[in-house]
Amino acid sequence: MPSTNSAPTSGPVDFAHWYDFVEGGPVHRGLLPYPSAAPAPFEVARWSVAPNTSNDLDVHRSREVWIIVSGTGTLTFGERTSVLRSGDVAAFDSRVPHQIRNDGPDPLLAVSVYWLPESD
């Protein structure tokens, strides 16, 4: 369906270096193209974890969804563990500690989408 709106608020998202995990790899924050007066209700980041390392243990107010793009690793969340592979998705509620250890031979690549719940 053709559109008459060529809005600059649509299209591919650029990423900028945000920080590095202590041992795992870099984290890049998505630069969503929405104006500050009307921001998205979520944020996005992409990150990697090198083989035989982990990302930093994370716990925060935001809810979060991880989408595993490639690689495999052992996820620890709260008191539970699970293996995640390319194509898997994991969701974390607010204040649930979570971390993944890359058990595979290749970098684990993931995308995170996160947002503050309405109660915060």
Sequence and secondary structure as in RCSB ss.txt:
>XXXX:A:sequence
MPSTNSAPTSGPVDFAHWYDFVEGGPVHRGLLPYPSAAPAPFEVARWSVAPNTSNDLDVHRSREVWIIVSGTGTL
TFGERTSVLRSGDVAAFDSRVPHQIRNDGPDPLLAVSVYWLPESD
>XXXX:A:secstr
   S   TT S  EEEEEEE SSS EEEEEE    TTS  SSEEEEEEE TT B   B  SSEEEEEEEE EEEE
EETTEEEEEETT EEEE TT  EEEEE SSS EEEEEEEE  TT 
